[in-house]
Every structure is written in C-alpha cells, then in structure tokens.
C-alpha cells in the first residue's frame, strides 16, 4: 500500500494515521537526504540495490523507534509487510554496534523528533 492509499481511505484517515504517515514521510525524506539515496528508489516496490535497501530499512527503523509506530503501521506507510519492517528493525539493531552508524542514527532520531515537534506546534497554531 502506498501513501495515496492511506490518504484516500476514510478508515485510515484518523488523526493518528495522518501523524503516522507524516512521521514515515519525514523519516523517509530525512534518511534520503542524509544518505543521498533516491526517494524514487526508496519508494519503489522493488527491493533495489543495497544502498537503497539499506536507506529504506533505516527509514523504517527510525519511523518505528522515533515515532513509536507499530510494525504494521510502518509497513502500511512504506507499502511493505510488517515482517519486512521487523527484518529492517532487526538489521538496524544488529548494525548499531558500528559506532559511526550509532552516531548517525542518534542524530537522525533527534532531528526527526525536533522536526515533528515543530510541525505539531505549527498545526496547533492553525487550529
């Protein structure tokens, strides 16, 4: 399932679903910028080459960890099965022994949380 599916499905458009989708997109675009991975490649239904697959796994992991989204919800947002998300999260956890990756993930998670807090603050002012 893709982003458009979530946006067009009345049952999926609860406030939490929109927040989840926004968090997933924020994680995806942040990781794409940090890794110089193609967003089109990350959004492709194909696995893609290793750098693209790793960037997608990192984005799914960060969406799960930073925003507390369930594996199922992350899977819906990324158009993947929850078992694929579970594999991505396990792979990222295993790779956190690498100091550079650990620092990068911590920095990206902090940036995502700061960005989401800013977006929520702006949304509160609009209401």
N, C-alpha and C positions, 0 to 999 in steps of 0.2 A: 504494500500500500504506500502511496506517495502522499506528500504534503497536501496536494489538491484534494485527495480523498478525505482527509481529516477536515479540511476547511468546508467541504461540500456535504458532509454527512451530519445531519442535525443531531443525531445521537452522540456524535463525537465532539460536538462544539460546546461542551460545558466550559466553564472558566478554567478548570484545571487542565482540560485538554488543550486549550489555546495556550496556556502557560507552558505546558509540556512541549508543544510544538515550537513555541518561541525559544524555549531553552535548547531544544535539539538543534534548531537552525543556528542559534547563537554559538553552540559548541562546534557545529559543523563549519561555519564560516571562520571562526577563530582558529581552529586547527588547520583549515585550508591555508589561511594567511600565514600561520606560524611555520608550516611545513612546506609551503609553496606548492601544495597539491592542487590539482584541478577540481573545482567544485563539481563540474560536469562528470568527471571521473568518479568522484566520491558518491555522487547521486545515481550513478549507473547501476542497473540491475545486475550487471556482470561483476565478477569479483575484481577484475582489473589486475594490474601489475602490483608487485609487492609494496612499493611506496604508497600507492593509492589505497590498497587494502589496509596497510598499517595506519594511515591517516584516518580512514573511516573507523577502524577499531578504536583509535584514540578518541575520536569524537563521540562514539557510542559510550565508551567508558566514562568520559567526562560528563556526558548528559546524565548518566546513571548516578555517578558519585557526587557531582557538584549540585545537581538539582533534585536528587533523591527520587528520580523516576524509576518505576518498576522496569524490569527487563522487557515485559510485554509492551509497556508504553513506549520505551525506547525503540523497540522493534517496529511498532506501528509508525512512529515518527520517521524512522530511517528506511522503511519499506523492507524490513528484514524480519526473520523469525526470531522469537525470544531465545531460542537455543544458539543462534548466531551471535546474539548480543552477549549471552552467557560466555561463549567462547572468546569473544573480543575482550570482555572484562577479565577473564582468567588470564588471557595472554598479556594484557597490560599489567596486571598484578605481578605476574611472573617476571616481567621485564623491569619492574621498579627497582630491582637490585642494581641496575645501571644508574650510577649517580647523576649523569647528565640527563637521562630520561626522567628520573625522580624530580630533579630541579625544574625541568621543563613542565612536567605535569602539574607540579605545585604552583608554578607561576601562571599557567593557563587556567587552573581551577580558581585561583584568586581573581584573575581578570574576569572570568565568567561570572563569578558571584558579585563582583563590583558592578559589572555591566547590567546584570539582571536587577540588582537593587536600584540602579539609576532608572532603568526602564519602568520598574514598578512605581517609583516615586513620581515619574512623569505621568504615568497612567492615573495615579491618584489625583493629580492636579487637574487632569482633564475632566474627571467626573464631576 
